[in-house]
């Protein structure tokens, strides 16, 4: 499964959680914004003719969602 840059950053910081506790929390809050940007790009990038507005979120979840936070 693909990972976004923020997901990769969180994964790296989790290797030293005591050092990066605040940064991990901040990066996790950025995941929702990153998701919105990816969905917007999918919708407006013409990747698909959208009949169902849930398709961009389904694309994100299928492509990038690796775990619940």
Backbone as XML, in Angstrom:
<?xml version="1.0"?>
<chain id="A" units="angstrom">
  <residue number="1" name="UNK">
    <atom name="N" x="0.842" y="-1.172" z="0.000"/>
    <atom name="CA" x="0.000" y="0.000" z="0.000"/>
    <atom name="C" x="0.887" y="1.236" z="0.000"/>
  </residue>
  <residue number="2" name="UNK">
    <atom name="N" x="0.495" y="2.244" z="-0.745"/>
    <atom name="CA" x="1.234" y="3.495" z="-0.783"/>
    <atom name="C" x="1.073" y="4.239" z="0.539"/>
  </residue>
  <residue number="3" name="UNK">
    <atom name="N" x="2.058" y="5.051" z="0.841"/>
    <atom name="CA" x="1.977" y="5.907" z="2.030"/>
    <atom name="C" x="2.221" y="7.336" z="1.590"/>
  </residue>
  <residue number="4" name="UNK">
    <atom name="N" x="1.540" y="8.257" z="2.234"/>
    <atom name="CA" x="1.761" y="9.667" z="1.959"/>
    <atom name="C" x="3.021" y="10.113" z="2.689"/>
  </residue>
  <residue number="5" name="UNK">
    <atom name="N" x="3.580" y="11.273" z="2.340"/>
    <atom name="CA" x="4.760" y="11.762" z="3.051"/>
    <atom name="C" x="4.531" y="11.925" z="4.552"/>
  </residue>
  <residue number="6" name="UNK">
    <atom name="N" x="3.367" y="12.387" z="4.954"/>
    <atom name="CA" x="3.076" y="12.549" z="6.385"/>
    <atom name="C" x="3.038" y="11.186" z="7.069"/>
  </residue>
  <residue number="7" name="UNK">
    <atom name="N" x="2.462" y="10.186" z="6.424"/>
    <atom name="CA" x="2.435" y="8.851" z="7.007"/>
    <atom name="C" x="3.853" y="8.309" z="7.182"/>
  </residue>
  <residue number="8" name="UNK">
    <atom name="N" x="4.718" y="8.548" z="6.203"/>
    <atom name="CA" x="6.108" y="8.111" z="6.319"/>
    <atom name="C" x="6.819" y="8.841" z="7.458"/>
  </residue>
  <residue number="9" name="UNK">
    <atom name="N" x="6.565" y="10.145" z="7.593"/>
    <atom name="CA" x="7.172" y="10.928" z="8.661"/>
    <atom name="C" x="6.758" y="10.403" z="10.031"/>
  </residue>
  <residue number="10" name="UNK">
    <atom name="N" x="5.472" y="10.142" z="10.206"/>
    <atom name="CA" x="4.974" y="9.618" z="11.479"/>
    <atom name="C" x="5.636" y="8.278" z="11.782"/>
  </residue>
  <residue number="11" name="UNK">
    <atom name="N" x="5.724" y="7.425" z="10.782"/>
    <atom name="CA" x="6.337" y="6.112" z="10.976"/>
    <atom name="C" x="7.792" y="6.248" z="11.446"/>
  </residue>
  <residue number="12" name="UNK">
    <atom name="N" x="8.532" y="7.171" z="10.852"/>
    <atom name="CA" x="9.917" y="7.378" z="11.254"/>
    <atom name="C" x="10.001" y="7.939" z="12.678"/>
  </residue>
  <residue number="13" name="UNK">
    <atom name="N" x="9.142" y="8.886" z="13.009"/>
    <atom name="CA" x="9.174" y="9.487" z="14.347"/>
    <atom name="C" x="8.750" y="8.500" z="15.424"/>
  </residue>
  <residue number="14" name="UNK">
    <atom name="N" x="7.881" y="7.565" z="15.081"/>
    <atom name="CA" x="7.425" y="6.580" z="16.063"/>
    <atom name="C" x="8.558" y="5.643" z="16.498"/>
  </residue>
  <residue number="15" name="UNK">
    <atom name="N" x="9.647" y="5.631" z="15.762"/>
    <atom name="CA" x="10.795" y="4.816" z="16.151"/>
    <atom name="C" x="11.483" y="5.392" z="17.389"/>
  </residue>
  <residue number="16" name="UNK">
    <atom name="N" x="11.286" y="6.686" z="17.663"/>
    <atom name="CA" x="11.823" y="7.354" z="18.861"/>
    <atom name="C" x="10.722" y="8.201" z="19.488"/>
  </residue>
  <residue number="17" name="UNK">
    <atom name="N" x="9.683" y="7.566" z="20.034"/>
    <atom name="CA" x="8.504" y="8.301" z="20.490"/>
    <atom name="C" x="8.777" y="9.327" z="21.588"/>
  </residue>
  <residue number="18" name="UNK">
    <atom name="N" x="9.729" y="9.087" z="22.466"/>
    <atom name="CA" x="9.996" y="10.057" z="23.528"/>
    <atom name="C" x="10.559" y="11.361" z="22.967"/>
  </residue>
  <residue number="19" name="UNK">
    <atom name="N" x="11.374" y="11.246" z="21.947"/>
    <atom name="CA" x="11.987" y="12.422" z="21.359"/>
    <atom name="C" x="11.000" y="13.223" z="20.515"/>
  </residue>
  <residue number="20" name="UNK">
    <atom name="N" x="10.068" y="12.538" z="19.887"/>
    <atom name="CA" x="9.200" y="13.181" z="18.906"/>
    <atom name="C" x="7.719" y="13.238" z="19.317"/>
  </residue>
  <residue number="21" name="UNK">
    <atom name="N" x="7.395" y="13.111" z="20.580"/>
    <atom name="CA" x="5.994" y="13.014" z="21.003"/>
    <atom name="C" x="5.142" y="14.164" z="20.458"/>
  </residue>
  <residue number="22" name="UNK">
    <atom name="N" x="5.569" y="15.402" z="20.622"/>
    <atom name="CA" x="4.781" y="16.545" z="20.147"/>
    <atom name="C" x="4.705" y="16.587" z="18.626"/>
  </residue>
  <residue number="23" name="UNK">
    <atom name="N" x="5.803" y="16.251" z="17.975"/>
    <atom name="CA" x="5.817" y="16.258" z="16.518"/>
    <atom name="C" x="4.895" y="15.181" z="15.947"/>
  </residue>
  <residue number="24" name="UNK">
    <atom name="N" x="4.857" y="14.024" z="16.586"/>
    <atom name="CA" x="3.963" y="12.954" z="16.135"/>
    <atom name="C" x="2.517" y="13.422" z="16.230"/>
  </residue>
  <residue number="25" name="UNK">
    <atom name="N" x="2.164" y="14.038" z="17.333"/>
    <atom name="CA" x="0.791" y="14.533" z="17.507"/>
    <atom name="C" x="0.446" y="15.560" z="16.435"/>
  </residue>
  <residue number="26" name="UNK">
    <atom name="N" x="1.347" y="16.487" z="16.163"/>
    <atom name="CA" x="1.106" y="17.500" z="15.138"/>
    <atom name="C" x="0.964" y="16.854" z="13.765"/>
  </residue>
  <residue number="27" name="UNK">
    <atom name="N" x="1.853" y="15.925" z="13.438"/>
    <atom name="CA" x="1.789" y="15.268" z="12.136"/>
    <atom name="C" x="0.489" y="14.491" z="11.974"/>
  </residue>
  <residue number="28" name="UNK">
    <atom name="N" x="0.029" y="13.858" z="13.039"/>
    <atom name="CA" x="-1.234" y="13.115" z="12.961"/>
    <atom name="C" x="-2.409" y="14.053" z="12.691"/>
  </residue>
  <residue number="29" name="UNK">
    <atom name="N" x="-2.370" y="15.262" z="13.243"/>
    <atom name="CA" x="-3.453" y="16.210" z="12.969"/>
    <atom name="C" x="-3.396" y="16.688" z="11.520"/>
  </residue>
  <residue number="30" name="UNK">
    <atom name="N" x="-2.212" y="16.654" z="10.916"/>
    <atom name="CA" x="-2.064" y="17.074" z="9.523"/>
    <atom name="C" x="-2.577" y="16.026" z="8.536"/>
  </residue>
  <residue number="31" name="UNK">
    <atom name="N" x="-2.765" y="14.793" z="8.998"/>
    <atom name="CA" x="-3.249" y="13.738" z="8.097"/>
    <atom name="C" x="-4.609" y="14.080" z="7.499"/>
  </residue>
  <residue number="32" name="UNK">
    <atom name="N" x="-5.502" y="14.658" z="8.282"/>
    <atom name="CA" x="-6.834" y="14.999" z="7.767"/>
    <atom name="C" x="-6.733" y="16.062" z="6.677"/>
  </residue>
  <residue number="33" name="UNK">
    <atom name="N" x="-5.891" y="17.054" z="6.893"/>
    <atom name="CA" x="-5.706" y="18.086" z="5.868"/>
    <atom name="C" x="-5.100" y="17.481" z="4.611"/>
  </residue>
  <residue number="34" name="UNK">
    <atom name="N" x="-4.123" y="16.612" z="4.785"/>
    <atom name="CA" x="-3.498" y="15.952" z="3.644"/>
    <atom name="C" x="-4.533" y="15.130" z="2.867"/>
  </residue>
  <residue number="35" name="UNK">
    <atom name="N" x="-5.408" y="14.447" z="3.590"/>
    <atom name="CA" x="-6.472" y="13.659" z="2.958"/>
    <atom name="C" x="-7.358" y="14.563" z="2.102"/>
  </residue>
  <residue number="36" name="UNK">
    <atom name="N" x="-7.723" y="15.729" z="2.638"/>
    <atom name="CA" x="-8.570" y="16.654" z="1.890"/>
    <atom name="C" x="-7.880" y="17.124" z="0.612"/>
  </residue>
  <residue number="37" name="UNK">
    <atom name="N" x="-6.580" y="17.391" z="0.680"/>
    <atom name="CA" x="-5.830" y="17.829" z="-0.494"/>
    <atom name="C" x="-5.803" y="16.721" z="-1.552"/>
  </residue>
  <residue number="38" name="UNK">
    <atom name="N" x="-5.569" y="15.489" z="-1.128"/>
    <atom name="CA" x="-5.537" y="14.364" z="-2.067"/>
    <atom name="C" x="-6.906" y="14.175" z="-2.708"/>
  </residue>
  <residue number="39" name="UNK">
    <atom name="N" x="-7.956" y="14.244" z="-1.916"/>
    <atom name="CA" x="-9.308" y="14.065" z="-2.446"/>
    <atom name="C" x="-9.660" y="15.200" z="-3.405"/>
  </residue>
  <residue number="40" name="UNK">
    <atom name="N" x="-9.272" y="16.434" z="-3.075"/>
    <atom name="CA" x="-9.535" y="17.578" z="-3.947"/>
    <atom name="C" x="-8.822" y="17.387" z="-5.286"/>
  </residue>
  <residue number="41" name="UNK">
    <atom name="N" x="-7.559" y="16.967" z="-5.214"/>
    <atom name="CA" x="-6.795" y="16.750" z="-6.445"/>
    <atom name="C" x="-7.421" y="15.644" z="-7.288"/>
  </residue>
  <residue number="42" name="UNK">
    <atom name="N" x="-7.886" y="14.603" z="-6.638"/>
    <atom name="CA" x="-8.533" y="13.505" z="-7.362"/>
    <atom name="C" x="-9.793" y="14.019" z="-8.059"/>
  </residue>
  <residue number="43" name="UNK">
    <atom name="N" x="-10.601" y="14.761" z="-7.328"/>
    <atom name="CA" x="-11.871" y="15.272" z="-7.845"/>
    <atom name="C" x="-11.642" y="16.240" z="-8.995"/>
  </residue>
  <residue number="44" name="UNK">
    <atom name="N" x="-10.748" y="17.202" z="-8.807"/>
    <atom name="CA" x="-10.556" y="18.269" z="-9.781"/>
    <atom name="C" x="-9.480" y="17.951" z="-10.811"/>
  </residue>
  <residue number="45" name="UNK">
    <atom name="N" x="-8.777" y="16.866" z="-10.616"/>
    <atom name="CA" x="-7.728" y="16.511" z="-11.564"/>
    <atom name="C" x="-8.227" y="15.747" z="-12.764"/>
  </residue>
  <residue number="46" name="UNK">
    <atom name="N" x="-9.507" y="15.417" z="-12.770"/>
    <atom name="CA" x="-10.073" y="14.735" z="-13.914"/>
    <atom name="C" x="-9.663" y="13.283" z="-14.022"/>
  </residue>
  <residue number="47" name="UNK">
    <atom name="N" x="-9.279" y="12.677" z="-12.884"/>
    <atom name="CA" x="-8.868" y="11.275" z="-12.911"/>
    <atom name="C" x="-10.046" y="10.357" z="-13.208"/>
  </residue>
  <residue number="48" name="UNK">
    <atom name="N" x="-11.234" y="10.810" z="-12.915"/>
    <atom name="CA" x="-12.404" y="9.966" z="-13.063"/>
    <atom name="C" x="-13.614" y="10.862" z="-13.301"/>
  </residue>
  <residue number="49" name="UNK">
    <atom name="N" x="-14.581" y="10.377" z="-14.019"/>
    <atom name="CA" x="-15.843" y="11.080" z="-14.133"/>
    <atom name="C" x="-16.656" y="10.688" z="-12.910"/>
  </residue>
  <residue number="50" name="UNK">
    <atom name="N" x="-16.909" y="11.675" z="-12.072"/>
    <atom name="CA" x="-17.521" y="11.369" z="-10.786"/>
    <atom name="C" x="-19.036" y="11.480" z="-10.821"/>
  </residue>
  <residue number="51" name="UNK">
    <atom name="N" x="-19.667" y="10.397" z="-10.527"/>
    <atom name="CA" x="-21.108" y="10.371" z="-10.364"/>
    <atom name="C" x="-21.430" y="10.391" z="-8.880"/>
  </residue>
  <residue number="52" name="UNK">
    <atom name="N" x="-20.577" y="9.741" z="-8.119"/>
    <atom name="CA" x="-20.752" y="9.616" z="-6.673"/>
    <atom name="C" x="-19.682" y="10.457" z="-5.976"/>
  </residue>
  <residue number="53" name="UNK">
    <atom name="N" x="-20.071" y="11.461" z="-5.159"/>
    <atom name="CA" x="-19.081" y="12.301" z="-4.488"/>
    <atom name="C" x="-18.239" y="11.563" z="-3.448"/>
  </residue>
  <residue number="54" name="UNK">
    <atom name="N" x="-18.579" y="10.314" z="-3.133"/>
    <atom name="CA" x="-17.786" y="9.545" z="-2.168"/>
    <atom name="C" x="-16.571" y="8.880" z="-2.822"/>
  </residue>
  <residue number="55" name="UNK">
    <atom name="N" x="-16.492" y="8.915" z="-4.138"/>
    <atom name="CA" x="-15.401" y="8.247" z="-4.848"/>
    <atom name="C" x="-14.029" y="8.776" z="-4.427"/>
  </residue>
  <residue number="56" name="UNK">
    <atom name="N" x="-13.811" y="10.104" z="-4.280"/>
    <atom name="CA" x="-12.478" y="10.558" z="-3.853"/>
    <atom name="C" x="-12.068" y="10.000" z="-2.492"/>
  </residue>
  <residue number="57" name="UNK">
    <atom name="N" x="-12.995" y="9.934" z="-1.531"/>
    <atom name="CA" x="-12.661" y="9.385" z="-0.223"/>
    <atom name="C" x="-12.388" y="7.884" z="-0.318"/>
  </residue>
  <residue number="58" name="UNK">
    <atom name="N" x="-13.151" y="7.184" z="-1.138"/>
    <atom name="CA" x="-12.905" y="5.757" z="-1.326"/>
    <atom name="C" x="-11.525" y="5.538" z="-1.949"/>
  </residue>
  <residue number="59" name="UNK">
    <atom name="N" x="-11.150" y="6.402" z="-2.900"/>
    <atom name="CA" x="-9.825" y="6.323" z="-3.506"/>
    <atom name="C" x="-8.746" y="6.520" z="-2.449"/>
  </residue>
  <residue number="60" name="UNK">
    <atom name="N" x="-8.900" y="7.550" z="-1.616"/>
    <atom name="CA" x="-7.920" y="7.819" z="-0.561"/>
    <atom name="C" x="-7.806" y="6.626" z="0.380"/>
  </residue>
  <residue number="61" name="UNK">
    <atom name="N" x="-8.943" y="6.131" z="0.859"/>
    <atom name="CA" x="-8.929" y="5.024" z="1.811"/>
    <atom name="C" x="-8.282" y="3.775" z="1.212"/>
  </residue>
  <residue number="62" name="UNK">
    <atom name="N" x="-8.586" y="3.492" z="-0.031"/>
    <atom name="CA" x="-8.028" y="2.307" z="-0.682"/>
    <atom name="C" x="-6.530" y="2.460" z="-0.939"/>
  </residue>
  <residue number="63" name="UNK">
    <atom name="N" x="-6.098" y="3.670" z="-1.271"/>
    <atom name="CA" x="-4.718" y="3.889" z="-1.689"/>
    <atom name="C" x="-3.785" y="4.208" z="-0.527"/>
  </residue>
  <residue number="64" name="UNK">
    <atom name="N" x="-4.248" y="5.005" z="0.448"/>
    <atom name="CA" x="-3.350" y="5.537" z="1.455"/>
    <atom name="C" x="-3.673" y="5.157" z="2.898"/>
  </residue>
  <residue number="65" name="UNK">
    <atom name="N" x="-4.886" y="4.818" z="3.205"/>
    <atom name="CA" x="-5.243" y="4.595" z="4.600"/>
    <atom name="C" x="-4.668" y="3.267" z="5.078"/>
  </residue>
  <residue number="66" name="UNK">
    <atom name="N" x="-3.688" y="3.360" z="5.952"/>
    <atom name="CA" x="-3.000" y="2.161" z="6.398"/>
    <atom name="C" x="-3.387" y="1.749" z="7.803"/>
  </residue>
  <residue number="67" name="UNK">
    <atom name="N" x="-3.859" y="2.714" z="8.615"/>
    <atom name="CA" x="-4.268" y="2.380" z="9.983"/>
    <atom name="C" x="-5.130" y="3.512" z="10.534"/>
  </residue>
  <residue number="68" name="UNK">
    <atom name="N" x="-5.896" y="3.195" z="11.537"/>
    <atom name="CA" x="-6.709" y="4.186" z="12.230"/>
    <atom name="C" x="-5.844" y="4.941" z="13.197"/>
  </residue>
  <residue number="69" name="UNK">
    <atom name="N" x="-6.037" y="6.247" z="13.271"/>
    <atom name="CA" x="-5.304" y="7.056" z="14.246"/>
    <atom name="C" x="-6.311" y="7.718" z="15.163"/>
  </residue>
</chain>
